[in-house]
Amino acid sequence: MTTPWEYRYAQRTQRMASSAIRELLKLTALPDMISFAGGLPAPDVFPVAEFQEACTRVLQTSGAEALQYGATEGYFPLREMIARHTARYGIQITPNNVLLTSGSQQALDLLGKIFINPGDRILVESPTYLGALQAWNAYGAEYVPVPIDDYGMIPEALEEALRVGPKFIYVLPNFQNPSGVTLSLERRYKLVELAEAHGVPIIEDDPYGQLRYEGDHLPSIVVLDDQLHNSHDGQYRGNVIYLSTFSKILAPGIRLAWVIAPPQVIDKLVQAKQGADLHTATFNQIVAYEVARGGFLDQHIRTIRRVYGERRDVMLKALDQHFPSSVLWTHPEGGLFLWGTLPDWMDAQEIFHEAIQRKVAFVPGQSFFPHGEVKNCFRLNFSNATPENIRLGISRLGDLLYEMIETPQKIMA
Ligand SMILES: Cc1ncc(COP(=O)(O)O)c(C=O)c1O
């Protein structure tokens, strides 16, 4: 049945589509399914008791403030805490450089709202975070994909892509979603240098940077850029907009994240955010501040690293044991995902449908490519399933892949 609204949608809705992954995730929620599909944190590490205590304390001591409207920029003590935390990495920053948002997903949308005109070219890693593509499609973005290898964006390809005059570069330097790869130190310097030479700013999306399980921490792009553009007035005024989130280090359900940017950009984002939701839920911000302060966040991140690091190891070992040698996968040093590549002739989407029948799920990789050009890749999440289920799920998937590779016609029939 049609409604009077049917023909009244704005042009920008033409490129809006429900995320392919969200549709797939509905299938993966069936009972007994072992799912490596979502990007979900492990529910068993959520600090439920700490949240419960903090909620009670906040309502007792500052209930009226927590239930009232708040500043669009966010709860000031939390902005101060983020500024202090960020300064530990050697960057000059004040709370004026910080905006709290309702998840990094909102930050991506607000950035699209203030920067992207229809037809603007945005340089992205290929593959990249699907949620950014989805947010920016609505603003008419065109994507210039830059291929990645095990060390992130390939500098020669980046240099070539910069010639088209993109509005900005979007990069996920740490344990990238979906591939799990990390931009090497050398390439980080090169990225900052090339961006500077071409006068193109960078959006750095870093939800996973603190979840490293091996190797040394690498400086963020915003830190390297600050070394180049230090304003000497204590504020960051450089070429990078940095995003991070509490979703993977506390809980995604509180929808709380932050943007670090030059103060002028923060002001513009504040105007855009006022039109979107006035401000992020005051209660959530104050409770998150109460939970995070006093060293709990650092301690909790250590717990998460231990649990996820073990799950990553279990998955890598199971892949070695159960997957055919013609399938390749990345070795992430942190984060939540690894990325598999099947032989060229295979389509991960078809395997997905067969895998669902066998009660194991993953995400076919095609939607992570801005032009949907690659079909033989897939993403596996290792944070959400227990080690036992990781072993079982990977062995089910391995059996299916052996069958598909050895006798494809049998399965496809
Ligand atoms: C790269 C990237 N950016 C942004 C987000 C969105 O995070 P949030 O929960 O803060 O909206 C995610 C979530 O998985 C992500 O992987």
The ligand as an SDF file (V2000), in Angstrom:
LIG
                    3D

 16 16  0  0  0  0  0  0  0  0999 V2000
   35.6840    2.2970   12.6820 C   0  0  0  0  0  0  0  0  0  0  0  0
   34.4510    2.5630   13.4580 C   0  0  0  0  0  0  0  0  0  0  0  0
   34.0170    3.8220   13.5710 N   0  0  0  0  0  0  0  0  0  0  0  0
   32.9170    4.1060   14.2770 C   0  0  0  0  0  0  0  0  0  0  0  0
   32.1890    3.1080   14.8950 C   0  0  0  0  0  0  0  0  0  0  0  0
   30.9340    3.4760   15.6370 C   0  0  0  0  0  0  0  0  0  0  0  0
   31.1360    3.4490   17.0050 O   0  0  0  0  0  0  0  0  0  0  0  0
   30.1020    3.9860   18.0660 P   0  0  0  0  0  0  0  0  0  0  0  0
   29.5660    2.8070   18.7910 O   0  0  0  0  0  0  0  0  0  0  0  0
   30.8920    4.9110   18.9370 O   0  0  0  0  0  0  0  0  0  0  0  0
   29.0270    4.7460   17.3340 O   0  0  0  0  0  0  0  0  0  0  0  0
   32.6100    1.7830   14.8160 C   0  0  0  0  0  0  0  0  0  0  0  0
   31.8410    0.7140   15.4490 C   0  0  0  0  0  0  0  0  0  0  0  0
   32.0590   -0.4610   15.3150 O   0  0  0  0  0  0  0  0  0  0  0  0
   33.7760    1.5030   14.0630 C   0  0  0  0  0  0  0  0  0  0  0  0
   34.2490    0.2460   13.9290 O   0  0  0  0  0  0  0  0  0  0  0  0
  1  2  1  0
  2  3  1  0
  2 15  2  0
  3  4  2  0
  4  5  1  0
  5  6  1  0
  5 12  2  0
  6  7  1  0
  7  8  1  0
  8  9  2  0
  8 10  1  0
  8 11  1  0
 12 13  1  0
 12 15  1  0
 13 14  2  0
 15 16  1  0
M  END
$$$$
